[in-house]
Amino acid sequence: MKLPKECQSLDDVRTEIDRLDSQIIAALGSRLDYVKAASAFKADEKSIPAPERVAAMIPRRRMWAVKAGLEPDFIERIFRELIAWFINEQILYYRSTAHGLPLDRGNLRRALDAGHERAKAAGRPMLVSVTQRIDAFDPIKVFDAARISASPAFLWTQGTANFAMVGVDAARVFEGQGQDRFAQVLAAWRALLDGALIDKPAGAQNVGPMLSGGFSFDPEQTRTPRWHGFADASLILPKLQLTKAMDASYLTANIIVEADQQPETEAARLEQLWLHILGHTEPDAEVASTPDLLHYRNVLPPAQWEQLVRDAAATIRGGAIQKVVLAREVQAVGTLPFTVRHALQRLQDIYPQAYLFAISRGDSCFLGATPERLVRLHAKTVEVTALAGTCRRGRFTREDHLLGEQLLNSNKDRHEHALVVDMLRNALDAYCENLDIPSQPVLLKLQNVQHLYTPIAGCLRSDAHVLDLVAALHPTPAVGGLPRSAALAYLRSHEQLDRGWFAAPVGWMDAQGQGEFAVALRSVLMTNNEASLFAGCGIVGDSEPESEFAETELKLRAMKFALGQDDRQMR
């Protein structure tokens, strides 16, 4: 091999570099063979090689750079980055040998082989779903790793039910358009379940193949590029699905088996996906940073939005509609990309009883912490929430109590709440019997607001699917208005806002037609260093513009806190 000074032409240089690169590749291969050999020993998570030995190499590189007439800091930085990358890759490989896909490989292979035979016999793709109990996991960390590694992804947690779900990547995406979107998704889901091979532990709840995702608020609304990837209906069947209920955690692998596909290929892809998730769930995978905000910007200036409230109240007094919900969008720009994991953790801290959700599509993530259930269907029991009427929390116990009493006795808020309860009663009458509806609302107290709250329950009298109930209930008067069609038409022509998925159903459903959907309130759409925050309030004939604007500001505080605003402003 020629020394650099012995090269006589560029061709000589290229030849020697090619030869040197071959030696480097061979050396890396040998190095990885030693890492592979480590799989015979218990993983200790230490780096290979030891950090102190890497540090000792740095001064030698600086001396070499000085002798070569190169910039030492530049060479040192390149060397550090190269070594750091190589060590991290080796640690990931080392960890993977000890922590592969936690499914019984024999059982998975048998299920895939059986699904392959069914696919060949039927002449169409077949769903194979295998579930196994696993160790406990952190839902937010796993979702964030999934979002980074393999969007689309889905997160759902509910503290009061001690239930969590994470969907990783998509074995299939179910989308629908227009007013018939719910039926489109349901028909496609039932078609895939026909003949599916489902293997799950007996007695385990909320496991097996499940669809997760959401819907837009209004399919007839004009859409903007900001909501790209969030279709009128978009639910995924995750390739890997992690669920946690009570003290048990499960992993479900969902594979669409093609007749002309080799089953072992799909198993290998799942293994690789799992290893990517493992590689990004370490504490240092993404540092929880709080970017300095450049500014907040009201999409509509406050005075213009308050005029919308005056106009809506006048329309209601004129009798054209009974109620309408007006929303606001506030845009935020940060000096750094907003950290999804950080936002979710902060929301979980301040709203431990809420539905914490996050839906990743491409570079964007729609997330929030909503107190409002749209519908839950489990074992023929239907549960719905009426949530309308809001005021702030008090700074002291006595003030908090007085504010709550004022809300309970407010004619305006009680009227607004009654409209929601009446609509839910009428919609559920077609599906349920023995409806249990309390005669008076109670207070639901959250971190910085309190709401009028009425829980509603009934027994399903038919074989209706949870999506049938979603279609019947959305949008409730708590987020749209009354009458429904007239209120939606009013919003399309007056609100001047693309709500996207804000105030729309988000949730999950299983293979038996059960599931749960919440209303996507207290939410934000994050794309790199830009974010859109949303809040709304119900307008009736005697609504006061300044008070309604103040209510939306109160609701927006939670999302500003999620983006990094000082928590002292939460009260």
Secondary structure by P-SEA (a helix, b strand, c coil): cccccccccaaaaaaaaaaaaaaaaaaaaaaaaaaaacccccccccccccaaaaaaaaaaaaaaaaaacccaaaaaaaaaaaaaaaaaaaaaaaaaaacccccaaaaaaaaaaaaaaaaaaacbbbbbbbbbbbccccaaaaaaaaaaccccbbbbbbccccbbbbbccccbbbbbcccaaaaaaaaaaaaaacbbbbbbccccccccbbbbbcccccccccccccccccccbbbbcccbbbbbcccccbbbbbbbccccccaaaaaaaaaaaaaaaaaccccccccccccccccccccccaaaaaaaaaaaaaaaaaccccbbbbbbbbbbbbcccccaaaaaaaaaaaccccccbbbbcccbbbbbbbccccccccccbbbbbbbcbbbbbbccaaaaaaaaaaaaacaaaaaaaaaaaaaaaaaacccccbbbbbcccccccccccccbbbbbbbbbcccccaaaaaaaccccccccccaaaaaaaaaaacccccccccccccccccccccccccccccbbbbcccbbbbbbbbbbcccccaaaaaaaaaaaaaaaaaaacccccccc
